[in-house]
């Protein structure tokens, strides 16, 4: 019950305070002109340890490719996006649903 109340308060209040948040707490796409499966360097920099697969999907949309693997008790999920305005790819990996690594390839 408390969780539902907190969620309802967040859904109601977030749109009202979003514009007042410091720049580092805002999660917005940089350019409507970039492909939906690309990230800009500044968007990639915003992805931090608080991101989960759901949060990344809400923030960045569907990646160009996803991979999943499970080894013993470790579930690995990696998402791949193109680099907006450049060649290369970003890899963002989750271990058991928590961000574990992020890297840029083809700089």
Phi and psi restraints in degrees (range 20) as a CNS / XPLOR table:
assign (resid 1 and name C) (resid 2 and name N)
       (resid 2 and name CA) (resid 2 and name C) 1.0 -63.5 20.0 2
assign (resid 2 and name N) (resid 2 and name CA)
       (resid 2 and name C) (resid 3 and name N) 1.0 -40.8 20.0 2
assign (resid 2 and name C) (resid 3 and name N)
       (resid 3 and name CA) (resid 3 and name C) 1.0 -62.2 20.0 2
assign (resid 3 and name N) (resid 3 and name CA)
       (resid 3 and name C) (resid 4 and name N) 1.0 -40.4 20.0 2
assign (resid 3 and name C) (resid 4 and name N)
       (resid 4 and name CA) (resid 4 and name C) 1.0 -64.5 20.0 2
assign (resid 4 and name N) (resid 4 and name CA)
       (resid 4 and name C) (resid 5 and name N) 1.0 -39.0 20.0 2
assign (resid 4 and name C) (resid 5 and name N)
       (resid 5 and name CA) (resid 5 and name C) 1.0 -65.4 20.0 2
assign (resid 5 and name N) (resid 5 and name CA)
       (resid 5 and name C) (resid 6 and name N) 1.0 -43.4 20.0 2
assign (resid 5 and name C) (resid 6 and name N)
       (resid 6 and name CA) (resid 6 and name C) 1.0 -63.9 20.0 2
assign (resid 6 and name N) (resid 6 and name CA)
       (resid 6 and name C) (resid 7 and name N) 1.0 -44.1 20.0 2
assign (resid 6 and name C) (resid 7 and name N)
       (resid 7 and name CA) (resid 7 and name C) 1.0 -62.0 20.0 2
assign (resid 7 and name N) (resid 7 and name CA)
       (resid 7 and name C) (resid 8 and name N) 1.0 -44.0 20.0 2
assign (resid 7 and name C) (resid 8 and name N)
       (resid 8 and name CA) (resid 8 and name C) 1.0 -62.1 20.0 2
assign (resid 8 and name N) (resid 8 and name CA)
       (resid 8 and name C) (resid 9 and name N) 1.0 -41.8 20.0 2
assign (resid 8 and name C) (resid 9 and name N)
       (resid 9 and name CA) (resid 9 and name C) 1.0 -63.7 20.0 2
assign (resid 9 and name N) (resid 9 and name CA)
       (resid 9 and name C) (resid 10 and name N) 1.0 -41.3 20.0 2
assign (resid 9 and name C) (resid 10 and name N)
       (resid 10 and name CA) (resid 10 and name C) 1.0 -63.1 20.0 2
assign (resid 10 and name N) (resid 10 and name CA)
       (resid 10 and name C) (resid 11 and name N) 1.0 -47.9 20.0 2
assign (resid 10 and name C) (resid 11 and name N)
       (resid 11 and name CA) (resid 11 and name C) 1.0 -60.3 20.0 2
assign (resid 11 and name N) (resid 11 and name CA)
       (resid 11 and name C) (resid 12 and name N) 1.0 -38.1 20.0 2
assign (resid 11 and name C) (resid 12 and name N)
       (resid 12 and name CA) (resid 12 and name C) 1.0 -74.7 20.0 2
assign (resid 12 and name N) (resid 12 and name CA)
       (resid 12 and name C) (resid 13 and name N) 1.0 -43.1 20.0 2
assign (resid 12 and name C) (resid 13 and name N)
       (resid 13 and name CA) (resid 13 and name C) 1.0 -86.6 20.0 2
assign (resid 13 and name N) (resid 13 and name CA)
       (resid 13 and name C) (resid 14 and name N) 1.0 -31.3 20.0 2
assign (resid 13 and name C) (resid 14 and name N)
       (resid 14 and name CA) (resid 14 and name C) 1.0 -55.7 20.0 2
assign (resid 14 and name N) (resid 14 and name CA)
       (resid 14 and name C) (resid 15 and name N) 1.0 -48.4 20.0 2
assign (resid 14 and name C) (resid 15 and name N)
       (resid 15 and name CA) (resid 15 and name C) 1.0 -59.0 20.0 2
assign (resid 15 and name N) (resid 15 and name CA)
       (resid 15 and name C) (resid 16 and name N) 1.0 -29.9 20.0 2
assign (resid 15 and name C) (resid 16 and name N)
       (resid 16 and name CA) (resid 16 and name C) 1.0 -76.6 20.0 2
assign (resid 16 and name N) (resid 16 and name CA)
       (resid 16 and name C) (resid 17 and name N) 1.0 -29.1 20.0 2
assign (resid 16 and name C) (resid 17 and name N)
       (resid 17 and name CA) (resid 17 and name C) 1.0 -105.7 20.0 2
assign (resid 17 and name N) (resid 17 and name CA)
       (resid 17 and name C) (resid 18 and name N) 1.0 -7.5 20.0 2
assign (resid 17 and name C) (resid 18 and name N)
       (resid 18 and name CA) (resid 18 and name C) 1.0 -52.6 20.0 2
assign (resid 18 and name N) (resid 18 and name CA)
       (resid 18 and name C) (resid 19 and name N) 1.0 -45.3 20.0 2
assign (resid 18 and name C) (resid 19 and name N)
       (resid 19 and name CA) (resid 19 and name C) 1.0 -71.4 20.0 2
assign (resid 19 and name N) (resid 19 and name CA)
       (resid 19 and name C) (resid 20 and name N) 1.0 -15.1 20.0 2
assign (resid 19 and name C) (resid 20 and name N)
       (resid 20 and name CA) (resid 20 and name C) 1.0 -93.4 20.0 2
assign (resid 20 and name N) (resid 20 and name CA)
       (resid 20 and name C) (resid 21 and name N) 1.0 -7.0 20.0 2
assign (resid 20 and name C) (resid 21 and name N)
       (resid 21 and name CA) (resid 21 and name C) 1.0 -69.7 20.0 2
assign (resid 21 and name N) (resid 21 and name CA)
       (resid 21 and name C) (resid 22 and name N) 1.0 148.3 20.0 2
assign (resid 21 and name C) (resid 22 and name N)
       (resid 22 and name CA) (resid 22 and name C) 1.0 -59.9 20.0 2
assign (resid 22 and name N) (resid 22 and name CA)
       (resid 22 and name C) (resid 23 and name N) 1.0 151.8 20.0 2
assign (resid 22 and name C) (resid 23 and name N)
       (resid 23 and name CA) (resid 23 and name C) 1.0 -51.1 20.0 2
assign (resid 23 and name N) (resid 23 and name CA)
       (resid 23 and name C) (resid 24 and name N) 1.0 -37.8 20.0 2
assign (resid 23 and name C) (resid 24 and name N)
       (resid 24 and name CA) (resid 24 and name C) 1.0 -70.1 20.0 2
assign (resid 24 and name N) (resid 24 and name CA)
       (resid 24 and name C) (resid 25 and name N) 1.0 -16.4 20.0 2
assign (resid 24 and name C) (resid 25 and name N)
       (resid 25 and name CA) (resid 25 and name C) 1.0 -98.4 20.0 2
assign (resid 25 and name N) (resid 25 and name CA)
       (resid 25 and name C) (resid 26 and name N) 1.0 -3.2 20.0 2
assign (resid 25 and name C) (resid 26 and name N)
       (resid 26 and name CA) (resid 26 and name C) 1.0 -89.1 20.0 2
assign (resid 26 and name N) (resid 26 and name CA)
       (resid 26 and name C) (resid 27 and name N) 1.0 138.1 20.0 2
assign (resid 26 and name C) (resid 27 and name N)
       (resid 27 and name CA) (resid 27 and name C) 1.0 -122.7 20.0 2
assign (resid 27 and name N) (resid 27 and name CA)
       (resid 27 and name C) (resid 28 and name N) 1.0 92.4 20.0 2
assign (resid 27 and name C) (resid 28 and name N)
       (resid 28 and name CA) (resid 28 and name C) 1.0 -131.9 20.0 2
assign (resid 28 and name N) (resid 28 and name CA)
       (resid 28 and name C) (resid 29 and name N) 1.0 148.8 20.0 2
assign (resid 28 and name C) (resid 29 and name N)
       (resid 29 and name CA) (resid 29 and name C) 1.0 -68.4 20.0 2
assign (resid 29 and name N) (resid 29 and name CA)
       (resid 29 and name C) (resid 30 and name N) 1.0 142.7 20.0 2
assign (resid 29 and name C) (resid 30 and name N)
       (resid 30 and name CA) (resid 30 and name C) 1.0 -74.5 20.0 2
assign (resid 30 and name N) (resid 30 and name CA)
       (resid 30 and name C) (resid 31 and name N) 1.0 -41.7 20.0 2
assign (resid 30 and name C) (resid 31 and name N)
       (resid 31 and name CA) (resid 31 and name C) 1.0 -144.0 20.0 2
assign (resid 31 and name N) (resid 31 and name CA)
       (resid 31 and name C) (resid 32 and name N) 1.0 131.2 20.0 2
assign (resid 31 and name C) (resid 32 and name N)
       (resid 32 and name CA) (resid 32 and name C) 1.0 -72.5 20.0 2
assign (resid 32 and name N) (resid 32 and name CA)
       (resid 32 and name C) (resid 33 and name N) 1.0 -16.3 20.0 2
assign (resid 32 and name C) (resid 33 and name N)
       (resid 33 and name CA) (resid 33 and name C) 1.0 -79.7 20.0 2
assign (resid 33 and name N) (resid 33 and name CA)
       (resid 33 and name C) (resid 34 and name N) 1.0 -19.4 20.0 2
assign (resid 33 and name C) (resid 34 and name N)
       (resid 34 and name CA) (resid 34 and name C) 1.0 -77.4 20.0 2
assign (resid 34 and name N) (resid 34 and name CA)
       (resid 34 and name C) (resid 35 and name N) 1.0 155.7 20.0 2
assign (resid 34 and name C) (resid 35 and name N)
       (resid 35 and name CA) (resid 35 and name C) 1.0 -62.4 20.0 2
assign (resid 35 and name N) (resid 35 and name CA)
       (resid 35 and name C) (resid 36 and name N) 1.0 150.3 20.0 2
assign (resid 35 and name C) (resid 36 and name N)
       (resid 36 and name CA) (resid 36 and name C) 1.0 -67.5 20.0 2
assign (resid 36 and name N) (resid 36 and name CA)
       (resid 36 and name C) (resid 37 and name N) 1.0 -18.0 20.0 2
assign (resid 36 and name C) (resid 37 and name N)
       (resid 37 and name CA) (resid 37 and name C) 1.0 -103.0 20.0 2
assign (resid 37 and name N) (resid 37 and name CA)
       (resid 37 and name C) (resid 38 and name N) 1.0 26.3 20.0 2
assign (resid 37 and name C) (resid 38 and name N)
       (resid 38 and name CA) (resid 38 and name C) 1.0 -124.4 20.0 2
assign (resid 38 and name N) (resid 38 and name CA)
       (resid 38 and name C) (resid 39 and name N) 1.0 153.6 20.0 2
assign (resid 38 and name C) (resid 39 and name N)
       (resid 39 and name CA) (resid 39 and name C) 1.0 -123.8 20.0 2
assign (resid 39 and name N) (resid 39 and name CA)
       (resid 39 and name C) (resid 40 and name N) 1.0 144.3 20.0 2
assign (resid 39 and name C) (resid 40 and name N)
       (resid 40 and name CA) (resid 40 and name C) 1.0 -82.5 20.0 2
assign (resid 40 and name N) (resid 40 and name CA)
       (resid 40 and name C) (resid 41 and name N) 1.0 161.8 20.0 2
assign (resid 40 and name C) (resid 41 and name N)
       (resid 41 and name CA) (resid 41 and name C) 1.0 -57.5 20.0 2
assign (resid 41 and name N) (resid 41 and name CA)
       (resid 41 and name C) (resid 42 and name N) 1.0 -37.2 20.0 2
assign (resid 41 and name C) (resid 42 and name N)
       (resid 42 and name CA) (resid 42 and name C) 1.0 -69.7 20.0 2
assign (resid 42 and name N) (resid 42 and name CA)
       (resid 42 and name C) (resid 43 and name N) 1.0 -35.1 20.0 2
assign (resid 42 and name C) (resid 43 and name N)
       (resid 43 and name CA) (resid 43 and name C) 1.0 -65.3 20.0 2
assign (resid 43 and name N) (resid 43 and name CA)
       (resid 43 and name C) (resid 44 and name N) 1.0 -43.1 20.0 2
assign (resid 43 and name C) (resid 44 and name N)
       (resid 44 and name CA) (resid 44 and name C) 1.0 -59.7 20.0 2
assign (resid 44 and name N) (resid 44 and name CA)
       (resid 44 and name C) (resid 45 and name N) 1.0 -40.0 20.0 2
assign (resid 44 and name C) (resid 45 and name N)
       (resid 45 and name CA) (resid 45 and name C) 1.0 -65.4 20.0 2
assign (resid 45 and name N) (resid 45 and name CA)
       (resid 45 and name C) (resid 46 and name N) 1.0 -27.8 20.0 2
assign (resid 45 and name C) (resid 46 and name N)
       (resid 46 and name CA) (resid 46 and name C) 1.0 -73.9 20.0 2
assign (resid 46 and name N) (resid 46 and name CA)
       (resid 46 and name C) (resid 47 and name N) 1.0 -18.5 20.0 2
assign (resid 46 and name C) (resid 47 and name N)
       (resid 47 and name CA) (resid 47 and name C) 1.0 -75.6 20.0 2
assign (resid 47 and name N) (resid 47 and name CA)
       (resid 47 and name C) (resid 48 and name N) 1.0 117.5 20.0 2
assign (resid 47 and name C) (resid 48 and name N)
       (resid 48 and name CA) (resid 48 and name C) 1.0 -128.5 20.0 2
assign (resid 48 and name N) (resid 48 and name CA)
       (resid 48 and name C) (resid 49 and name N) 1.0 -172.5 20.0 2
assign (resid 48 and name C) (resid 49 and name N)
       (resid 49 and name CA) (resid 49 and name C) 1.0 -63.6 20.0 2
assign (resid 49 and name N) (resid 49 and name CA)
       (resid 49 and name C) (resid 50 and name N) 1.0 -13.5 20.0 2
assign (resid 49 and name C) (resid 50 and name N)
       (resid 50 and name CA) (resid 50 and name C) 1.0 -84.0 20.0 2
assign (resid 50 and name N) (resid 50 and name CA)
       (resid 50 and name C) (resid 51 and name N) 1.0 -6.4 20.0 2
assign (resid 50 and name C) (resid 51 and name N)
       (resid 51 and name CA) (resid 51 and name C) 1.0 -77.7 20.0 2
assign (resid 51 and name N) (resid 51 and name CA)
       (resid 51 and name C) (resid 52 and name N) 1.0 137.8 20.0 2
assign (resid 51 and name C) (resid 52 and name N)
       (resid 52 and name CA) (resid 52 and name C) 1.0 -115.7 20.0 2
assign (resid 52 and name N) (resid 52 and name CA)
       (resid 52 and name C) (resid 53 and name N) 1.0 170.7 20.0 2
assign (resid 52 and name C) (resid 53 and name N)
       (resid 53 and name CA) (resid 53 and name C) 1.0 -55.9 20.0 2
assign (resid 53 and name N) (resid 53 and name CA)
       (resid 53 and name C) (resid 54 and name N) 1.0 -41.0 20.0 2
assign (resid 53 and name C) (resid 54 and name N)
       (resid 54 and name CA) (resid 54 and name C) 1.0 -63.3 20.0 2
assign (resid 54 and name N) (resid 54 and name CA)
       (resid 54 and name C) (resid 55 and name N) 1.0 -43.4 20.0 2
assign (resid 54 and name C) (resid 55 and name N)
       (resid 55 and name CA) (resid 55 and name C) 1.0 -67.3 20.0 2
assign (resid 55 and name N) (resid 55 and name CA)
       (resid 55 and name C) (resid 56 and name N) 1.0 -39.2 20.0 2
assign (resid 55 and name C) (resid 56 and name N)
       (resid 56 and name CA) (resid 56 and name C) 1.0 -64.1 20.0 2
assign (resid 56 and name N) (resid 56 and name CA)
       (resid 56 and name C) (resid 57 and name N) 1.0 -42.0 20.0 2
assign (resid 56 and name C) (resid 57 and name N)
       (resid 57 and name CA) (resid 57 and name C) 1.0 -61.6 20.0 2
assign (resid 57 and name N) (resid 57 and name CA)
       (resid 57 and name C) (resid 58 and name N) 1.0 -40.0 20.0 2
assign (resid 57 and name C) (resid 58 and name N)
       (resid 58 and name CA) (resid 58 and name C) 1.0 -67.5 20.0 2
assign (resid 58 and name N) (resid 58 and name CA)
       (resid 58 and name C) (resid 59 and name N) 1.0 -37.6 20.0 2
assign (resid 58 and name C) (resid 59 and name N)
       (resid 59 and name CA) (resid 59 and name C) 1.0 -76.5 20.0 2
assign (resid 59 and name N) (resid 59 and name CA)
       (resid 59 and name C) (resid 60 and name N) 1.0 -49.1 20.0 2
assign (resid 59 and name C) (resid 60 and name N)
       (resid 60 and name CA) (resid 60 and name C) 1.0 -110.3 20.0 2
assign (resid 60 and name N) (resid 60 and name CA)
       (resid 60 and name C) (resid 61 and name N) 1.0 -10.8 20.0 2
assign (resid 60 and name C) (resid 61 and name N)
       (resid 61 and name CA) (resid 61 and name C) 1.0 81.9 20.0 2
assign (resid 61 and name N) (resid 61 and name CA)
       (resid 61 and name C) (resid 62 and name N) 1.0 -171.3 20.0 2
assign (resid 61 and name C) (resid 62 and name N)
       (resid 62 and name CA) (resid 62 and name C) 1.0 -72.0 20.0 2
assign (resid 62 and name N) (resid 62 and name CA)
       (resid 62 and name C) (resid 63 and name N) 1.0 136.7 20.0 2
assign (resid 62 and name C) (resid 63 and name N)
       (resid 63 and name CA) (resid 63 and name C) 1.0 -76.6 20.0 2
assign (resid 63 and name N) (resid 63 and name CA)
       (resid 63 and name C) (resid 64 and name N) 1.0 169.9 20.0 2
assign (resid 63 and name C) (resid 64 and name N)
       (resid 64 and name CA) (resid 64 and name C) 1.0 -66.0 20.0 2
assign (resid 64 and name N) (resid 64 and name CA)
       (resid 64 and name C) (resid 65 and name N) 1.0 -37.3 20.0 2
assign (resid 64 and name C) (resid 65 and name N)
       (resid 65 and name CA) (resid 65 and name C) 1.0 -149.0 20.0 2
assign (resid 65 and name N) (resid 65 and name CA)
       (resid 65 and name C) (resid 66 and name N) 1.0 149.1 20.0 2
assign (resid 65 and name C) (resid 66 and name N)
       (resid 66 and name CA) (resid 66 and name C) 1.0 -129.6 20.0 2
assign (resid 66 and name N) (resid 66 and name CA)
       (resid 66 and name C) (resid 67 and name N) 1.0 145.8 20.0 2
assign (resid 66 and name C) (resid 67 and name N)
       (resid 67 and name CA) (resid 67 and name C) 1.0 -128.6 20.0 2
assign (resid 67 and name N) (resid 67 and name CA)
       (resid 67 and name C) (resid 68 and name N) 1.0 148.1 20.0 2
assign (resid 67 and name C) (resid 68 and name N)
       (resid 68 and name CA) (resid 68 and name C) 1.0 -132.2 20.0 2
assign (resid 68 and name N) (resid 68 and name CA)
       (resid 68 and name C) (resid 69 and name N) 1.0 139.6 20.0 2
assign (resid 68 and name C) (resid 69 and name N)
       (resid 69 and name CA) (resid 69 and name C) 1.0 -147.5 20.0 2
assign (resid 69 and name N) (resid 69 and name CA)
       (resid 69 and name C) (resid 70 and name N) 1.0 150.8 20.0 2
assign (resid 69 and name C) (resid 70 and name N)
       (resid 70 and name CA) (resid 70 and name C) 1.0 -134.0 20.0 2
assign (resid 70 and name N) (resid 70 and name CA)
       (resid 70 and name C) (resid 71 and name N) 1.0 122.6 20.0 2
assign (resid 70 and name C) (resid 71 and name N)
       (resid 71 and name CA) (resid 71 and name C) 1.0 -127.1 20.0 2
assign (resid 71 and name N) (resid 71 and name CA)
       (resid 71 and name C) (resid 72 and name N) 1.0 115.7 20.0 2
assign (resid 71 and name C) (resid 72 and name N)
       (resid 72 and name CA) (resid 72 and name C) 1.0 53.1 20.0 2
assign (resid 72 and name N) (resid 72 and name CA)
       (resid 72 and name C) (resid 73 and name N) 1.0 -115.2 20.0 2
assign (resid 72 and name C) (resid 73 and name N)
       (resid 73 and name CA) (resid 73 and name C) 1.0 -103.5 20.0 2
assign (resid 73 and name N) (resid 73 and name CA)
       (resid 73 and name C) (resid 74 and name N) 1.0 13.0 20.0 2
assign (resid 73 and name C) (resid 74 and name N)
       (resid 74 and name CA) (resid 74 and name C) 1.0 -105.6 20.0 2
assign (resid 74 and name N) (resid 74 and name CA)
       (resid 74 and name C) (resid 75 and name N) 1.0 119.6 20.0 2
assign (resid 74 and name C) (resid 75 and name N)
       (resid 75 and name CA) (resid 75 and name C) 1.0 -98.9 20.0 2
assign (resid 75 and name N) (resid 75 and name CA)
       (resid 75 and name C) (resid 76 and name N) 1.0 119.0 20.0 2
assign (resid 75 and name C) (resid 76 and name N)
       (resid 76 and name CA) (resid 76 and name C) 1.0 -109.8 20.0 2
assign (resid 76 and name N) (resid 76 and name CA)
       (resid 76 and name C) (resid 77 and name N) 1.0 134.6 20.0 2
assign (resid 76 and name C) (resid 77 and name N)
       (resid 77 and name CA) (resid 77 and name C) 1.0 -136.7 20.0 2
assign (resid 77 and name N) (resid 77 and name CA)
       (resid 77 and name C) (resid 78 and name N) 1.0 125.2 20.0 2
assign (resid 77 and name C) (resid 78 and name N)
       (resid 78 and name CA) (resid 78 and name C) 1.0 -122.1 20.0 2
assign (resid 78 and name N) (resid 78 and name CA)
       (resid 78 and name C) (resid 79 and name N) 1.0 137.5 20.0 2
assign (resid 78 and name C) (resid 79 and name N)
       (resid 79 and name CA) (resid 79 and name C) 1.0 -114.2 20.0 2
assign (resid 79 and name N) (resid 79 and name CA)
       (resid 79 and name C) (resid 80 and name N) 1.0 141.5 20.0 2
assign (resid 79 and name C) (resid 80 and name N)
       (resid 80 and name CA) (resid 80 and name C) 1.0 -124.4 20.0 2
assign (resid 80 and name N) (resid 80 and name CA)
       (resid 80 and name C) (resid 81 and name N) 1.0 127.6 20.0 2
assign (resid 80 and name C) (resid 81 and name N)
       (resid 81 and name CA) (resid 81 and name C) 1.0 -123.8 20.0 2
assign (resid 81 and name N) (resid 81 and name CA)
       (resid 81 and name C) (resid 82 and name N) 1.0 151.9 20.0 2
assign (resid 81 and name C) (resid 82 and name N)
       (resid 82 and name CA) (resid 82 and name C) 1.0 -75.6 20.0 2
assign (resid 82 and name N) (resid 82 and name CA)
       (resid 82 and name C) (resid 83 and name N) 1.0 163.2 20.0 2
assign (resid 82 and name C) (resid 83 and name N)
       (resid 83 and name CA) (resid 83 and name C) 1.0 -95.6 20.0 2
assign (resid 83 and name N) (resid 83 and name CA)
       (resid 83 and name C) (resid 84 and name N) 1.0 117.3 20.0 2
assign (resid 83 and name C) (resid 84 and name N)
       (resid 84 and name CA) (resid 84 and name C) 1.0 -63.5 20.0 2
assign (resid 84 and name N) (resid 84 and name CA)
       (resid 84 and name C) (resid 85 and name N) 1.0 129.3 20.0 2
assign (resid 84 and name C) (resid 85 and name N)
       (resid 85 and name CA) (resid 85 and name C) 1.0 75.8 20.0 2
assign (resid 85 and name N) (resid 85 and name CA)
       (resid 85 and name C) (resid 86 and name N) 1.0 9.9 20.0 2
assign (resid 85 and name C) (resid 86 and name N)
       (resid 86 and name CA) (resid 86 and name C) 1.0 -155.9 20.0 2
assign (resid 86 and name N) (resid 86 and name CA)
       (resid 86 and name C) (resid 87 and name N) 1.0 171.5 20.0 2
assign (resid 86 and name C) (resid 87 and name N)
       (resid 87 and name CA) (resid 87 and name C) 1.0 -88.7 20.0 2
assign (resid 87 and name N) (resid 87 and name CA)
       (resid 87 and name C) (resid 88 and name N) 1.0 152.1 20.0 2
assign (resid 87 and name C) (resid 88 and name N)
       (resid 88 and name CA) (resid 88 and name C) 1.0 125.3 20.0 2
assign (resid 88 and name N) (resid 88 and name CA)
       (resid 88 and name C) (resid 89 and name N) 1.0 -175.4 20.0 2
assign (resid 88 and name C) (resid 89 and name N)
       (resid 89 and name CA) (resid 89 and name C) 1.0 -145.9 20.0 2
assign (resid 89 and name N) (resid 89 and name CA)
       (resid 89 and name C) (resid 90 and name N) 1.0 150.1 20.0 2
assign (resid 89 and name C) (resid 90 and name N)
       (resid 90 and name CA) (resid 90 and name C) 1.0 -104.8 20.0 2
assign (resid 90 and name N) (resid 90 and name CA)
       (resid 90 and name C) (resid 91 and name N) 1.0 138.3 20.0 2
assign (resid 90 and name C) (resid 91 and name N)
       (resid 91 and name CA) (resid 91 and name C) 1.0 -117.4 20.0 2
assign (resid 91 and name N) (resid 91 and name CA)
       (resid 91 and name C) (resid 92 and name N) 1.0 128.1 20.0 2
assign (resid 91 and name C) (resid 92 and name N)
       (resid 92 and name CA) (resid 92 and name C) 1.0 -126.7 20.0 2
assign (resid 92 and name N) (resid 92 and name CA)
       (resid 92 and name C) (resid 93 and name N) 1.0 117.0 20.0 2
assign (resid 92 and name C) (resid 93 and name N)
       (resid 93 and name CA) (resid 93 and name C) 1.0 -116.8 20.0 2
assign (resid 93 and name N) (resid 93 and name CA)
       (resid 93 and name C) (resid 94 and name N) 1.0 146.0 20.0 2
assign (resid 93 and name C) (resid 94 and name N)
       (resid 94 and name CA) (resid 94 and name C) 1.0 -121.1 20.0 2
assign (resid 94 and name N) (resid 94 and name CA)
       (resid 94 and name C) (resid 95 and name N) 1.0 138.2 20.0 2
assign (resid 94 and name C) (resid 95 and name N)
       (resid 95 and name CA) (resid 95 and name C) 1.0 -113.8 20.0 2
assign (resid 95 and name N) (resid 95 and name CA)
       (resid 95 and name C) (resid 96 and name N) 1.0 116.1 20.0 2
assign (resid 95 and name C) (resid 96 and name N)
       (resid 96 and name CA) (resid 96 and name C) 1.0 51.6 20.0 2
assign (resid 96 and name N) (resid 96 and name CA)
       (resid 96 and name C) (resid 97 and name N) 1.0 41.6 20.0 2
assign (resid 96 and name C) (resid 97 and name N)
       (resid 97 and name CA) (resid 97 and name C) 1.0 83.7 20.0 2
assign (resid 97 and name N) (resid 97 and name CA)
       (resid 97 and name C) (resid 98 and name N) 1.0 1.5 20.0 2
assign (resid 97 and name C) (resid 98 and name N)
       (resid 98 and name CA) (resid 98 and name C) 1.0 -116.5 20.0 2
assign (resid 98 and name N) (resid 98 and name CA)
       (resid 98 and name C) (resid 99 and name N) 1.0 142.5 20.0 2
assign (resid 98 and name C) (resid 99 and name N)
       (resid 99 and name CA) (resid 99 and name C) 1.0 -57.9 20.0 2
assign (resid 99 and name N) (resid 99 and name CA)
       (resid 99 and name C) (resid 100 and name N) 1.0 127.2 20.0 2
assign (resid 99 and name C) (resid 100 and name N)
       (resid 100 and name CA) (resid 100 and name C) 1.0 -115.2 20.0 2
assign (resid 100 and name N) (resid 100 and name CA)
       (resid 100 and name C) (resid 101 and name N) 1.0 -39.8 20.0 2
assign (resid 100 and name C) (resid 101 and name N)
       (resid 101 and name CA) (resid 101 and name C) 1.0 -148.8 20.0 2
assign (resid 101 and name N) (resid 101 and name CA)
       (resid 101 and name C) (resid 102 and name N) 1.0 154.1 20.0 2
assign (resid 101 and name C) (resid 102 and name N)
       (resid 102 and name CA) (resid 102 and name C) 1.0 -144.5 20.0 2
assign (resid 102 and name N) (resid 102 and name CA)
       (resid 102 and name C) (resid 103 and name N) 1.0 140.6 20.0 2
assign (resid 102 and name C) (resid 103 and name N)
       (resid 103 and name CA) (resid 103 and name C) 1.0 -150.0 20.0 2
assign (resid 103 and name N) (resid 103 and name CA)
       (resid 103 and name C) (resid 104 and name N) 1.0 156.7 20.0 2
assign (resid 103 and name C) (resid 104 and name N)
       (resid 104 and name CA) (resid 104 and name C) 1.0 -114.4 20.0 2
assign (resid 104 and name N) (resid 104 and name CA)
       (resid 104 and name C) (resid 105 and name N) 1.0 136.1 20.0 2
assign (resid 104 and name C) (resid 105 and name N)
       (resid 105 and name CA) (resid 105 and name C) 1.0 -120.2 20.0 2
assign (resid 105 and name N) (resid 105 and name CA)
       (resid 105 and name C) (resid 106 and name N) 1.0 148.6 20.0 2
assign (resid 105 and name C) (resid 106 and name N)
       (resid 106 and name CA) (resid 106 and name C) 1.0 75.5 20.0 2
assign (resid 106 and name N) (resid 106 and name CA)
       (resid 106 and name C) (resid 107 and name N) 1.0 38.1 20.0 2
